[in-house]
Amino acid sequence: MSYLERRSEQSARGGIGQVVIASLIGATIEWYDFFLYGVVAGIVFNKLYFPVSDPLVSTLLAYATFAVGFIARPLGGVIFGHFGDRIGRKSMLVITLMLMGVATFLVGIVPTYSQIGLAAPILLLLLRVVQGIGLGGEWGGAVLMAFEYAPEDKRGFYASIPQIGLSLGLCLASGVVALLSYTLNEEQFLAYGWRVAFLLSVVLVAVGAYIRLNVMETPEFAKVKQANREADIPFVSMIKGYPAEVMAGMGARMVDGVVFNIFAVFAIGYLTQTLKVPRTEALLGVTAAAVVMCATIPFFGWLSDRLGRTQVYAWGSVIAGLAAFPAFWVFVSYPDSIRAIWFAIIIPFGILYAAVYGPEAALFSELFSARVRYTGISFVYQFSGIFASGLTPIIATALLQYSGPNNPWLVCGYCALSGLVSAASAIWIGRIHRRRMIQEAPGRPAGYPQVA
């Protein structure tokens, strides 16, 4: 047994807590950086970087740069997935964290359109691409560190812990912007207040990098390395060996991207600009939902270990997709009731959405063997994010423009359809797992835990 393999097994026995914390903190910082852009896109960037006469056009342009980050994420997933499957998970996580942090910091110092003209939105666009590449490599590595260290019967729970980074990152992003919005007047907030939120990233990155540098490589990848079983070109091996898994995983990802961006991105602009809900109140509603998710995400991850990954995911997809109807009905019917609006955000977003996002990391990780797993889950998650996540605010804005500001039912129907697509894909994943277990019985290799 090699030194690397021996050290990794020792870490697995005694260091799962340290690994999970390192993954969680790093993921939180990455998601904070990424979502901060989305939070301010419809309330700041549309005014300072795309100041056209039509507010709808300026908002669509701002959301377009938001979408570019999702287009860049598959590239990051393939690049860092390749080296993560060839060299190791840990080193890639340190690089992605630094890449994301520097890009976010620079967004905070980009001059506005009135100061440097067309160069302003171009610089913003380029930095958004760098953000997307960084996050594209981050997510897969973070969840794999926890998944591959965890016991097989607890992988759903442990892999869901880094997923909390999404809710914590969103909570920090919306919470910081809400605090700045509350303490500063409109002129101050647009002049410099929003920039503070981006500049804070450099402090968070320094903390995250220090923690990640003290974590060992995962035992499962150490065994692949020891046996010299690394894929020569992981992306090619993934496409040739797992075509059904890739398609099913991308379909399952649909409801995650749509529901999240409807409530965390689109709803903020809809509430503040269309229904005239105070910006701070709308941001606080999303922040509260993110806080609730910190408890519900690991709960549903744990539940998937007990009831089966695909059952929890399929039912969660349908319910989360349909939940948009009552939520938007409350938005339209009670725009003056902040309490009602908060509940309409917290219940579908903070609770029901977590039934999808909690089991998702383990569900995707179990689709692939360890030698191509980083590439596989990164590609599935990030490539599908172009359509499921990046385009959602644009599609929702266009649907609302077509149906009218007080008739957001096409937007709700879009959410419901995404839920049905993901539920069907989760059922397909269950069939893939059952077929695989029949083919590999009785000696099922490590890396393919049983799911129902």
N, C-alpha and C positions, 0 to 999 in steps of 0.2 A: 504494500500500500504506500502510495507516494505521500510526501509531506503535505502537499496541498489537499489531497483527499482526506488525510487523517485530521488535519486542522478543520476542514469543513464539517466532518462528521462530529467532531467535538463541539463545534459551534452549533450544529443542529440540535445536539442534546441539551446544551445549556444556554444558547444565545438567541432563541427564537424571539424573545422579547426585544432584545436590542435590534435585531433585524427588522422586526415589524415597526418599531419606533422610527428607525432610520428611513424606512420606506414611506411611512406616513408623513414625516416632517418634510422630506424631499418632495413628495407628491403634493402636499399642501402648498408649498412655495411655488411649484410649477403651475398649479391650477390658479393660484392667486394672480400670478403674472398674466396667464392666458385670459382669465375671465375679467380681469380689470379692464382690459381693452373692450370687451363686450358690454360691460356695465356702462361705460362712458361713451360708447359709439353713438348711441341714439340721443344723448343729451349734451355732448360736448363736441365730438369730432364733426358732427353734421353742421355745426355752427362755425367752428374755427378753421376747419380744413376743407370743407366742401360747401362754401357759402353761396349757393345758387338761390335764385329768387323763389323757387318752388320748394317748400319744406319737405314735401314727399320725395322729391328727387334727391335732395341733400341727405335725407335719412337713408334712402336706398343706397346711395353712394357710400355712406359710412358703413352700412351693413355689408356692402360688397367687400370692403377691405377686411372686415371681420371674417367674411367667408374665405378670403384668401389664406388665412391661417390654417383653415381646415384642409384646403387644397394642398398646402405644403406639408401637412402632417404625414401623409403616406410616404413621402420622400424621406422624412426623418425616420419613420418606422423601418423602412427598407435598409437605410444606411446603418443606423445603430443596431437594428435587428441582425444584420449581417455580422457585424463585429461582436455583438453580444453573443451570438451563437458560435462564433469562431474563437474569440478571445476570452469573453466572460461578461457576466451581467454587471458586476460592481463598477468597473472602470467606465463603462458607458454611462452609468447613472451620474457619475461625477461630472463628466463632460456635458451631458445634456442640461444639468442644473446650472452650470456656469454659462452656457450658451443662452439659455432662457433669461437668466438674470441680467446679463449685459444688455440684451435686446430691450427688455422692459425698462431698464434704467435710461436707455437712450431715447425711448419714446417720450419720457418725461422732460427731455430737453429739446425736442424738435420744435423749431419756430413755426408759427402759424402761417396760414395762407396770406394774410395781410402783411406779413413780414418778409417772406421770401417767395411768395407766389406759388407756381406750380410745383416747385421743388418740395414744398411742405407735404402734400399728399403722397408724392412719390417716395419720400423718405419714410413716411408712415407705413406705406405699403411694403417697402423692403424690410423694415423691422418686423412687421407682422409675419412676413415669410420666415424670418429667422426664428421668431417665436414658435411658429408652426413646426419647423424642423426639430426644434428642441423638444417640444412636447410630444412630437411623433415618436421619438426614441425613449422618452421618459416613462410613459405609462406602462408599456410592456415590461420594462426592466423592474419597475417598482413593484408591480403585482407579482412578478415571477420570484423575486427575492423572498417574499412571504410565502407564496404558494409552494415553492420547491424546498423550503425549510420545514414546512408544516407536516404533521402526521397526516396520512391519507384520509382518515375519518374526520379531520378538522380543517381540511383545506378550504372549504367554502367559507368558514368563519375567518381564518387567518388571511386569506386572500382578499376578504372584504375590508380589512382594516386599512390598507393603503387607499381603498376606494373612498374612505372618509375624507381623504385629502381633497376630493372634489368639493364636498360640502364645506369643509373648513376654508378652503381657498375661496370659494364663492362667498362664504360668510365674511371673511376678511375683506375681500374686494368690495362687496356691496356695503359692508359695515363701515369701512374706512371712507368710502365715497359719501355715505349717508352722514357720517360725523362731520366731514368737511363741508358738506352741503348745509348742515344744520348750523355750524359755527360761523360760516362765512355768508355774506350776501351774494347775490347772483353775479355781480361784477367781479368780486374778489374770487369767487369760485372759478369763473371762466378765465380770469387773468392768470392765476397761479395755483389755486387750491387743488384742482384735479391733478396737477403735476406732482404734488407731494406724494400722492398714493403710488405713483410709478417710481419715484426716487427711493422710496422705502425698500424697494425690492433688493437693493444691494446689501442691506443689513441681513435680510432673511436668507439670502443666498450664502453668505459667509457662514452662517450658523449651520445650514443644511449641508454644505460641503464638508465641514469639519466632522459632522456626525457620520456621514457616509464613508469617509476615508477610513473609519475604524471598524468596518464590517467585512467579514470574510466572504469569499465566493460561495455559492450554494452547493450543497453536497451532491445534488443530482447532476449539475453541470460538471462538477469536479470528476465524477465517474465517467462522464462522456469524454472529458479531456484526457483522463488517465488511459482510457481504452482506445484513444486516437480515433474516435467515431464522429468527430465534427464533420458536418456537411461541407463539401468544397464550396458550393454556392448555395447557401440556405434558401434563398428565394426560389431558385429553380427546383430544389428538392421539395419545397412546400407545394409549388404549383403542380408538379408531377405526382407527388404522393398523396396530396390531400385536397383534390379539387372540390369534392362535395362538402368537406368541412369548411373550406373557405367561403363557399356560396351560402351555406346555412348560417355560418357565423355572421356574415354581413347582413343577412336578412334579420337575424335576431337583434342586431345592433340598432335597427331602424327606430324603434320606439324610444330607446334611450336618448338618441340625438334629438328627435323631434320634441318629445315632451320636455326635456331639459331646456332647450332653447326657446320654446314657447313661453315657459314660465320665468326663466332666469334672464332672458334677453328681450324677446318681443313684448312680453307683458309689461315690462317697465316703461317702454316707450308708449304702449297703448294706454296704459293707465294715466301717465303724466301728460301726454300730448293730446290724446283724443278725449279721455274722460275727465281731464283736469284734476286728477288726484295729485296732492302735493308730492313732489319728488322724494322727499325724505321719507314719507309714509310708505310709498311704494317700495323703496329700497329696504326699509326696515321689515316689510312683509317677507321679502325674499330672504333677508338675513335670518329671520326667525325660522323660516322653512329649512334653511341650511343648518341651523343649530339642531333642529329636530332630527334631521338626517344623520347627524353624528351618532344617534342611538339606533335609528331604524335600519341603517345600512348593515351594521354588523349583525343585527337581529335576523334580517332576512338571509344573510350569509350563513349564519348558524342554522336557520330553518332549512336551508337547502341541503345541509349535511344530514338532516333528519328525514325530510320528506322527499328528497330528490331534486337535483338541480333544475331539470327541465320542467317539472310540475310547477315549482315556485315561479320560475321565469315566465312560463306560458300564461298562467293565471294573472301574474303581475302585469304582463304586457297588455292584456285585454282591459283590465280594470284601470290601469294608468291612462291608457288611450281614451277610454270613455269618460274619464273624470274631467276632461276639458269642458264638456257640456255644462255641468252644474257650476263649474268654476267661473266660466265666462258669463253665465246667466246672472250670477251674483255681481260680477263686475258691472254689467250693464244695468241691472235693476237697482243696485244700491251703491252708486258711485260716491255718495256722501258718507257712507258708513265705513270708517276705517277698520273697525273690528270685523265687519263682514268680509271685507276685502282681504284682510290678513288670514282669516279662516279659509277663504277660497284659494289662497296660495298655499298655506301650510298643509292642509289635508291632502290635496292631490300631489303636491310637489315634495313636501317634507316626509310624507308617509307612504303614499301609494307608489310613487316613482322609485322609492328605495327597494321595493319588491323586485324590481328589475336590476337596479344598479348593484345591489348587495351580492347576488349570486353570479353576476356577469363575469368577473375576473376568473373565477374557478371554472365556469362553464366554457369560456374560451380557451383557457389553459389546457383543459382536458381534451381539446380537439387535436392537439399535436404532441408528438414525442419531444423529449428534451433537446434533441439535436437541432430542431428547427423551431422550437417553441417561441423564442423571442421574436423571430421574424414572423411566424404565423399569427400570433395574437396581435402584434403591432400592425400588421397589414390589415387584418380583419377589422380591427377597431378603427384604425385611422383612415383607410380608404373609404370605408362605408360612411365615415364621418363627413366626407365631402357632401354627400347627398342628405344624410340624416341630420347633420348638425349645421354645417356651414351655410346651406341654402335655405334652411328653415325660416330665419327672420325675413329673408327676401320673399319667399313664397307666401308666408303669412301676411306680410304687408300688402302684397299684390292681391291676395284673396280678400283681405279686408277692404281694399280700395274698390274691388269689384262689387262686393255685397253691401257695402255701406258701413259706417263706423259703429252703428248700433245693432248690427247683424253679423256677429263674428262666428256664425255657425259653420261656414265653410272652413274656417280655421280649426274649429272643433272636429269637423269631419275628417280633416287631414290628420289630426292626432289619433282619432279612432281607427282610421285606416292603417296607420303605422303600427298600432297595437295589434291588429289582426295579422299583419304581415310577420311581425316578430313572434307572435304566438305560434303561427304555423311553422316558422323556422325553428323554434325551440322544440316542437314536436319532432321535426325532421332530425334535429341533433340527437334526440333520444333514440330514434331508430338507428342512426349511424353508430351510436355507442353500443346498442344491443347487437347489431350485426358484427361489430368489431369483437365484442366479447365472445360471441359464438365462434368466430374464426380463430381466436387466439386461445380458447379454452383447451386444456385446463391450466396451462402455465401462462397466465396473463402477465406481461412484463410491467415493471415499475413505470409510472408515469401515466397510466390509464386507470384512474380510480373508477370504481363502479358508480354510475349514476342511473337514476331511473328515468 
